[in-house]
């Protein structure tokens, strides 16, 4: 069942409306949430690199339209970095809640918690889609700038 979930998240499609979250055990939800944390940490590092890449090329740009495009994409990357920070904080809290629930399952309302899990999952899937789209834009504008601004010599440094 967990493999089906990873397949769905890998494709970043909306998870089928089913009972996976409501019926799976707490240990599987814990492992799944730790996986989210690992992915979000990777994306945060990736976004840091993309922002650095944009900053490096920004100083060499002379064409106004290229400046505007890089600035716009840079804002999107910064927004994604902030979103990754918020999601990582939520995931850390979620991991803590799961651990508490595993230790004392009768102390917490599991249906409310599982609903929160589903919302977090949806927010993470949306974040993945946004980051992937912004990555495509960063690479496209970088290639365009290298071609239009004749900056190939920067790659040789």
Backbone as CSV, one residue per row, in Angstrom:
resi,resn,N_x,N_y,N_z,CA_x,CA_y,CA_z,C_x,C_y,C_z
1,UNK,0.826,-1.186,0.000,0.000,0.000,0.000,0.876,1.259,0.000
2,UNK,1.964,1.235,0.765,2.865,2.378,0.828,3.540,2.622,-0.521
3,UNK,3.849,1.539,-1.256,4.451,1.697,-2.586,3.515,2.421,-3.536
4,UNK,2.229,2.144,-3.458,1.236,2.841,-4.281,1.262,4.323,-3.960
5,UNK,1.366,4.648,-2.681,1.406,6.044,-2.282,2.620,6.747,-2.882
6,UNK,3.803,6.112,-2.775,5.017,6.728,-3.313,4.907,6.918,-4.818
7,UNK,4.282,5.990,-5.512,4.074,6.103,-6.955,3.214,7.325,-7.255
8,UNK,2.184,7.529,-6.478,1.300,8.672,-6.672,2.049,9.974,-6.420
9,UNK,2.780,10.047,-5.303,3.515,11.273,-4.978,4.621,11.532,-5.996
10,UNK,5.223,10.460,-6.523,6.289,10.619,-7.501,5.757,11.328,-8.737
11,UNK,4.535,11.030,-9.115,3.936,11.660,-10.290,3.286,12.999,-9.953
12,UNK,3.216,13.328,-8.671,2.655,14.582,-8.190,1.233,14.808,-8.686
13,UNK,0.501,13.724,-8.737,-0.915,13.840,-9.056,-1.684,13.899,-7.759
14,UNK,-2.924,14.312,-7.864,-3.775,14.289,-6.688,-4.004,12.836,-6.288
15,UNK,-3.812,12.558,-5.024,-4.016,11.218,-4.508,-5.477,10.852,-4.677
16,UNK,-5.740,9.630,-5.105,-7.140,9.222,-5.238,-7.849,9.322,-3.897
17,UNK,-9.060,9.748,-3.937,-9.835,9.836,-2.699,-10.146,8.419,-2.255
18,UNK,-9.474,8.008,-1.259,-9.645,6.666,-0.738,-9.479,6.698,0.763
19,UNK,-9.186,5.563,1.315,-9.111,5.459,2.764,-7.700,5.173,3.260
20,UNK,-6.683,5.363,2.410,-5.312,5.062,2.810,-4.938,5.745,4.111
21,UNK,-5.118,7.044,4.184,-4.709,7.785,5.371,-5.539,7.371,6.583
22,UNK,-6.813,7.102,6.376,-7.680,6.748,7.496,-7.428,5.326,8.005
23,UNK,-6.906,4.448,7.151,-6.780,3.035,7.552,-5.354,2.579,7.820
24,UNK,-4.352,3.285,7.317,-2.980,2.818,7.503,-2.550,2.974,8.958
25,UNK,-1.551,2.215,9.349,-1.135,2.296,10.756,-0.200,3.485,10.979
26,UNK,-0.020,3.822,12.247,0.752,5.009,12.622,2.212,4.905,12.210
27,UNK,2.767,3.711,12.266,4.167,3.548,11.887,4.393,3.869,10.413
28,UNK,3.459,3.465,9.557,3.577,3.786,8.132,3.449,5.291,7.907
29,UNK,2.540,5.930,8.633,2.412,7.387,8.509,3.687,8.087,8.990
30,UNK,4.299,7.544,10.025,5.549,8.112,10.540,6.651,8.008,9.485
31,UNK,6.819,6.823,8.899,7.838,6.623,7.861,7.572,7.539,6.667
32,UNK,6.335,7.624,6.279,5.949,8.480,5.164,6.285,9.943,5.446
33,UNK,5.996,10.392,6.637,6.253,11.781,7.007,7.752,12.060,7.064
34,UNK,8.540,11.105,7.529,10.008,11.256,7.512,10.504,11.361,6.068
35,UNK,9.875,10.627,5.165,10.220,10.711,3.742,9.926,12.120,3.215
36,UNK,8.796,12.676,3.613,8.475,14.051,3.213,9.570,15.007,3.681
37,UNK,9.993,14.826,4.931,11.019,15.710,5.477,12.304,15.617,4.656
38,UNK,12.686,14.425,4.291,13.886,14.232,3.476,13.742,14.938,2.122
39,UNK,12.593,14.758,1.478,12.351,15.411,0.185,12.365,16.932,0.320
40,UNK,11.701,17.434,1.339,11.645,18.884,1.537,13.027,19.461,1.830
41,UNK,13.837,18.743,2.559,15.201,19.191,2.829,15.999,19.250,1.535
42,UNK,15.834,18.244,0.684,16.500,18.259,-0.619,16.041,19.452,-1.450
43,UNK,14.735,19.669,-1.522,14.209,20.781,-2.303,14.720,22.118,-1.771
44,UNK,14.830,22.240,-0.462,15.339,23.480,0.121,16.777,23.731,-0.339
45,UNK,17.599,22.698,-0.344,18.977,22.835,-0.818,19.011,23.153,-2.306
46,UNK,18.146,22.520,-3.053,18.053,22.766,-4.491,17.652,24.215,-4.766
47,UNK,16.703,24.714,-4.007,16.263,26.102,-4.180,17.379,27.078,-3.826
48,UNK,18.155,26.762,-2.828,19.304,27.600,-2.473,20.275,27.665,-3.658
49,UNK,20.541,26.524,-4.271,21.430,26.487,-5.432,20.854,27.305,-6.592
50,UNK,19.569,27.133,-6.871,18.947,27.862,-7.980,19.008,29.371,-7.748
51,UNK,18.780,29.783,-6.513,18.847,31.211,-6.206,20.265,31.733,-6.421
52,UNK,21.242,30.959,-6.002,22.645,31.333,-6.189,22.987,31.408,-7.683
53,UNK,22.476,30.456,-8.445,22.698,30.446,-9.900,22.138,31.713,-10.537
54,UNK,20.912,32.056,-10.175,20.299,33.272,-10.726,21.099,34.511,-10.326
55,UNK,21.542,34.566,-9.101,22.308,35.721,-8.624,23.616,35.868,-9.389
56,UNK,24.243,34.758,-9.684,25.517,34.796,-10.404,25.340,35.388,-11.804
57,UNK,24.292,34.971,-12.499,24.078,35.479,-13.856,23.505,36.886,-13.864
58,UNK,22.801,37.238,-12.817,22.127,38.534,-12.759,23.098,39.696,-12.976
59,UNK,24.280,39.614,-12.407,25.215,40.739,-12.500,25.775,40.935,-13.898
60,UNK,25.686,39.921,-14.762,26.235,40.019,-16.105,25.194,40.382,-17.166
61,UNK,23.956,40.491,-16.771,22.879,40.730,-17.733,22.839,42.205,-18.122
62,UNK,22.710,42.453,-19.410,22.638,43.830,-19.905,21.276,44.151,-20.514
63,UNK,20.558,43.149,-20.968,19.274,43.384,-21.631,18.155,43.468,-20.598
64,UNK,17.339,44.532,-20.743,16.267,44.798,-19.781,15.281,43.641,-19.640
65,UNK,14.887,43.054,-20.760,13.901,41.966,-20.702,14.470,40.754,-19.968
66,UNK,15.761,40.529,-20.097,16.380,39.427,-19.379,16.437,39.726,-17.876
67,UNK,16.722,40.972,-17.535,16.738,41.366,-16.119,15.377,41.147,-15.477
68,UNK,14.341,41.563,-16.190,12.985,41.418,-15.659,12.609,39.947,-15.483
69,UNK,12.986,39.121,-16.439,12.658,37.695,-16.358,13.376,37.041,-15.186
70,UNK,14.660,37.342,-15.021,15.426,36.755,-13.924,14.893,37.235,-12.582
71,UNK,14.556,38.501,-12.506,14.012,39.039,-11.257,12.702,38.343,-10.894
72,UNK,11.851,38.148,-11.879,10.564,37.487,-11.637,10.758,36.043,-11.175
73,UNK,11.610,35.322,-11.865,11.859,33.932,-11.485,12.539,33.871,-10.114
74,UNK,13.449,34.807,-9.857,14.117,34.865,-8.557,13.129,35.047,-7.419
75,UNK,12.119,35.876,-7.639,11.080,36.060,-6.616,10.330,34.756,-6.372
76,UNK,10.067,34.013,-7.449,9.392,32.726,-7.308,10.230,31.739,-6.514
77,UNK,11.539,31.723,-6.767,12.434,30.823,-6.040,12.483,31.214,-4.565
78,UNK,12.564,32.507,-4.284,12.565,32.956,-2.878,11.268,32.585,-2.178
79,UNK,10.159,32.724,-2.876,8.864,32.345,-2.309,8.844,30.844,-2.008
80,UNK,9.392,30.048,-2.932,9.470,28.604,-2.711,10.349,28.273,-1.510
81,UNK,11.452,29.014,-1.334,12.326,28.777,-0.180,11.560,29.025,1.118
82,UNK,10.779,30.093,1.168,9.983,30.382,2.362,8.919,29.305,2.592
83,UNK,8.308,28.854,1.501,7.307,27.798,1.616,7.943,26.513,2.128
84,UNK,9.148,26.208,1.650,9.827,24.993,2.120,10.121,25.088,3.613
85,UNK,10.499,26.264,4.087,10.740,26.441,5.529,9.467,26.184,6.332
86,UNK,8.353,26.745,5.861,7.080,26.552,6.564,6.652,25.081,6.541
87,UNK,6.811,24.442,5.375,6.422,23.039,5.276,7.305,22.151,6.152
88,UNK,8.591,22.444,6.190,9.485,21.669,7.057,9.087,21.822,8.522
89,UNK,8.687,23.011,8.909,8.246,23.226,10.294,6.975,22.421,10.568
90,UNK,6.041,22.453,9.626,4.804,21.696,9.797,5.075,20.189,9.844
91,UNK,5.995,19.723,9.009,6.332,18.299,8.992,6.979,17.899,10.319
92,UNK,7.877,18.739,10.838,8.488,18.440,12.138,7.424,18.327,13.234
93,UNK,6.474,19.238,13.242,5.385,19.177,14.221,4.552,17.908,14.024
94,UNK,4.334,17.575,12.766,3.539,16.393,12.428,4.248,15.120,12.898
95,UNK,5.548,15.046,12.683,6.328,13.893,13.140,6.212,13.755,14.654
96,UNK,6.298,14.881,15.333,6.168,14.870,16.790,4.790,14.361,17.212
97,UNK,3.746,14.813,16.524,2.386,14.364,16.846,2.222,12.866,16.600
98,UNK,2.804,12.375,15.505,2.703,10.938,15.219,3.408,10.145,16.317
99,UNK,4.608,10.601,16.683,5.359,9.904,17.737,4.561,9.868,19.038
100,UNK,3.931,10.991,19.382,3.113,11.037,20.597,1.922,10.085,20.491
101,UNK,1.333,10.020,19.302,0.173,9.153,19.104,0.572,7.683,19.167
102,UNK,1.760,7.356,18.627,2.243,5.980,18.711,2.458,5.590,20.168
103,UNK,2.997,6.517,20.966,3.272,6.242,22.375,1.992,6.144,23.200
104,UNK,1.014,6.984,22.891,-0.235,6.980,23.654,-1.410,7.187,22.694
105,UNK,-1.851,6.130,22.024,-2.864,6.254,20.969,-4.234,6.738,21.447
106,UNK,-4.512,6.642,22.718,-5.837,7.028,23.199,-5.903,8.482,23.646
107,UNK,-4.770,9.157,23.636,-4.699,10.536,24.109,-5.118,11.552,23.026
108,UNK,-5.040,11.166,21.760,-5.282,12.106,20.662,-6.449,11.637,19.796
109,UNK,-7.149,12.593,19.179,-8.239,12.280,18.260,-7.636,11.937,16.904
110,UNK,-7.624,10.666,16.576,-6.941,10.217,15.363,-7.599,10.721,14.084
111,UNK,-8.901,10.907,14.065,-9.556,11.356,12.828,-9.152,12.794,12.492
112,UNK,-9.061,13.647,13.503,-8.615,15.026,13.263,-7.164,15.016,12.783
113,UNK,-6.338,14.224,13.438,-4.941,14.131,13.064,-4.791,13.625,11.631
114,UNK,-5.545,12.606,11.268,-5.448,12.038,9.919,-5.938,13.040,8.878
115,UNK,-6.934,13.843,9.221,-7.365,14.905,8.308,-6.253,15.939,8.112
116,UNK,-5.573,16.288,9.190,-4.438,17.213,9.097,-3.328,16.616,8.231
117,UNK,-3.124,15.310,8.365,-2.118,14.612,7.563,-2.434,14.756,6.071
118,UNK,-3.701,14.595,5.741,-4.131,14.685,4.351,-3.913,16.098,3.811
119,UNK,-4.223,17.118,4.605,-4.022,18.508,4.185,-2.531,18.779,3.963
120,UNK,-1.702,18.304,4.871,-0.258,18.484,4.741,0.255,17.791,3.481
121,UNK,-0.226,16.593,3.243,0.165,15.856,2.043,-0.190,16.640,0.776
122,UNK,-1.395,17.188,0.737,-1.826,17.971,-0.427,-0.974,19.223,-0.598
123,UNK,-0.648,19.892,0.498,0.193,21.095,0.434,1.598,20.767,-0.073
124,UNK,2.124,19.635,0.350,3.455,19.223,-0.107,3.424,18.885,-1.592
125,UNK,2.399,18.176,-2.045,2.276,17.839,-3.464,2.185,19.114,-4.308
126,UNK,1.432,20.107,-3.843,1.345,21.396,-4.562,2.696,22.091,-4.597
127,UNK,3.414,22.044,-3.484,4.750,22.639,-3.421,5.675,21.982,-4.433
128,UNK,5.663,20.650,-4.512,6.514,19.939,-5.466,6.229,20.397,-6.894
129,UNK,4.963,20.537,-7.221,4.595,20.979,-8.573,5.135,22.377,-8.854
130,UNK,4.978,23.274,-7.900,5.444,24.653,-8.074,6.959,24.705,-8.229
131,UNK,7.669,23.980,-7.392,9.134,23.981,-7.457,9.607,23.432,-8.794
132,UNK,9.016,22.359,-9.245,9.421,21.786,-10.534,9.186,22.772,-11.675
133,UNK,8.078,23.475,-11.644,7.805,24.473,-12.687,8.819,25.606,-12.620
134,UNK,9.121,26.073,-11.420,10.117,27.146,-11.284,11.503,26.691,-11.717
135,UNK,11.856,25.443,-11.442,13.149,24.907,-11.895,13.225,24.953,-13.414
136,UNK,12.158,24.539,-14.075,12.132,24.567,-15.539,12.359,25.992,-16.028
137,UNK,11.714,26.951,-15.385,11.863,28.352,-15.779,13.280,28.851,-15.546
138,UNK,13.889,28.459,-14.425,15.266,28.872,-14.144,16.193,28.345,-15.224
139,UNK,16.059,27.079,-15.562,16.940,26.508,-16.579,16.677,27.124,-17.952
140,UNK,15.423,27.384,-18.261,15.096,27.995,-19.556,15.670,29.407,-19.651
141,UNK,15.499,30.203,-18.605,16.005,31.579,-18.666,17.529,31.596,-18.637
142,UNK,18.139,30.665,-17.913,19.602,30.596,-17.895,20.128,30.290,-19.288
143,UNK,19.514,29.326,-19.951,19.928,28.993,-21.314,19.712,30.174,-22.255
144,UNK,18.560,30.826,-22.133,18.261,31.981,-22.978,19.285,33.096,-22.756
145,UNK,19.612,33.359,-21.508,20.557,34.433,-21.198,21.952,34.084,-21.709
146,UNK,22.353,32.847,-21.533,23.662,32.443,-22.052,23.746,32.673,-23.556
147,UNK,22.655,32.375,-24.257,22.639,32.565,-25.708,22.532,34.037,-26.099
148,UNK,21.623,34.757,-25.463,21.351,36.137,-25.896,22.344,37.156,-25.373
149,UNK,22.992,36.877,-24.273,23.934,37.831,-23.696,25.386,37.447,-23.985
150,UNK,25.575,36.344,-24.693,26.920,35.862,-25.016,27.767,35.688,-23.752
151,UNK,27.261,34.907,-22.811,27.929,34.723,-21.525,28.615,33.362,-21.401
152,UNK,28.827,32.696,-22.515,29.441,31.374,-22.442,30.788,31.399,-21.715
153,UNK,31.505,32.515,-21.813,32.816,32.613,-21.165,32.729,32.464,-19.641
154,UNK,31.564,32.725,-19.050,31.409,32.583,-17.608,31.478,31.118,-17.162
155,UNK,31.057,30.237,-18.044,31.070,28.819,-17.714,32.492,28.260,-17.674
156,UNK,33.416,28.943,-18.289,34.801,28.478,-18.352,35.617,28.926,-17.159
157,UNK,35.068,29.766,-16.303,35.828,30.275,-15.150,36.091,29.220,-14.132
